[in-house]
């Protein structure tokens, strides 16, 4: 019985002896595999870093921006219609808010009536000029007639004066000739004065024409101003965009300067402002390729390029710029705003694009023609695959 029971014990001991080296071998192979995999991963990451990663400058301090127009009325009036709804796409020139045009139409009618009156005043003044010129011509004729009469009367007076001494004519006739000479001289002076009066009247009439023309210009300007004010009763979209932030309500009385509606640009006109650290700008230049990944969807990246770099840091453009000439100075890495323009083709497909959203911007400083391959692509390129 003892011999029979000892054989299984010996077999079990032999099995454990044989299994022990096999378990240690598997552990060694597993460790070797893990080490080899770690080495390959490290080699791959190193290859990617040397060929691509070290050229990528990234920041998550980036936001979608757009040139948003906040519209205000240029005249006061009551809101009578709002043709667009909230968040509705509109085209340039499309009405957004309508104000009551009644008062402004009446002012336009009044300005047009004043312009018509001014035009009539010009016609009247021009007729007065023509009349003054006719009076001058008439007075010229009267002056010539008076001069001829004065010449004749003077000759008669001289001739009769010579004859009165010899008894050729009576003293009475001589006295009449002298009186006629004086009368002709007075008539000549009156004719000349009348001519001067007509000339002065012409100058006054011409001045009245100039005054009427100036008034007409003023009234025509008032008409154009009234027409513009009437046109301002319709607030139109200045560009293609999306209406939003509507504050105006039907029946509300609005005044100039009140913010009543906003217009945001379409996706193709949006851009990115990325605030990079000053230590990241050494190789950054306009035209370099940028990959923009939104926080809203990490799989919806779009492509753009660096458009420009700000001329100063963002801190200097703040309301209270920093003053570092103090005793408690602490050096802080500054950030410079970088404008990134999206490619229109990719921007049109990015339905997530909204002004104000947060994104991550990665600039490839190798140049505008650089192609990003990723880790696997970099390894394949290194191996010539």
Residue, then its C-alpha position, 0 to 999 in steps of 0.5 A: x500500500x505504501x509503494x502504491x501511494x508514493x508513486x503519485x507523490x513523486x509524479x506531482x513533484x516532478x510535474x512541479x519541477x518541470x512547470x517552474x522553469x516554464x512559468x519563469x520563461x513566460x515571464x521573461x518573454x512577457x517582459x522582453x515583449x513589453x520592453x520591446x514594445x516600449x522601445x518601439x513606441x519610444x522610437x516611434x515617438x522620437x521619430x515623430x518628434x524629430x521630423x514633425x512634433x518639434x515644429x508644432x506650436x500649440x495652444x488652447x487659448x484660442x477662440x473663434x471670432x467674427x466681425x459682428x455688427x451691432x446695428x442702431x437706428x440713425x433716427x428715432x421712431x416706433x418699430x412697426x415691423x420686424x421682417x426677420x426672425x431670431x438666428x435667421x440668415x439674411x442677405x446684404x440689403x435685406x430689411x431687418x427692422x422697420x420704423x414708422x415712416x409717417x413723420x419723416x415722409x411729411x418732413x420730406x414733403x415739406x422740404x420738397x415744397x421749400x425747394x419748389x418755392x426756392x426754384x420759383x424765387x430764382x425765376x422771379x429774380x431772373x425776371x427782375x434782372x431782365x427788367x432791370x436790364x430793360x430799364x437800363x437800356x431805356x435810361x440809356x436812350x433817355x440819356x442820349x436824348x437828353x444829351x442831344x437836347x442839351x447840346x441843342x439848347x446850349x447852342x441856341x443859348x450861345x447863338x442868341x447871346x451873340x445876337x441879343x447885343x446886336x439887336x438880332x433877337x429880343x432879350x425875351x427870346x434870349x432869356x427863353x434860350x438860356x432857360x431852355x439850356x438850363x432845362x436841358x441840362x437838368x433833364x440830362x442830369x435826371x436821365x443820367x441819375x435814372x440810368x444809375x438807378x437802373x444799373x443799381x437795380x440790376x446789381x440788386x436783382x443779380x444779387x437776389x438771383x445769387x441769393x435765390x440760387x443759394x437758397x435753392x441749394x440749401x433746400x435741395x440739400x434739405x430734400x436729400x437729407x430728408x430722403x436719407x432720413x426716410x430711408x433710415x426708417x428701414x434698417x438693412x443688413x450691411x452684409x450677408x450674415x445671421x441676425x441675432x441678439x434682437x432687442x427691438x420689439x414691435x411698438x417700441x420707440x427707439x432712438x439713435x444709438x440704441x442697440x436693437x439687433x446684431x448681425x454675425x458673419x457667415x462661417x466663411x468670414x469667421x476667423x481664429x484669434x489664438x494667444x500664443x506664448x512669446x516663447x512659441x513665436x520664434x519660427x511663426x510666420x504668416x502663411x503657415x498651416x494651422x490645424x484648428x480643433x474645436x472643444x465642441x467636437x475633437x473630431x471636427x478639425x478644420x484647416x487654416x493658415x496664419x494671417x498675421x501676428x499682432x503688433x503688441x502683446x495682448x496685455x498692452x491692448x488691455x484697459x490697464x496695461x501692466x507697469x513693470x517698473x515696480x519693486x515687486x516685479x514678477x516675470x510673466x510669460x506674455x501672449x501675442x494674439x495671432x489671427x488665423x484665417x480658415x480655408x473657405x472650403x473647410x469652413x463651409x463644411x464646419x457646421x459647428x463654427x460659431x463666434x466665441x467657441x473655444x478651439x485648440x490651434x496647432x501651427x506647423x512652423x515648417x512652412x505652408x506646404x508642410x504635411x502632417x503625417x502623425x506618429x505612424x506616418x512619420x515612422x512609415x516615412x522614416x522606413x521608406x514605406 
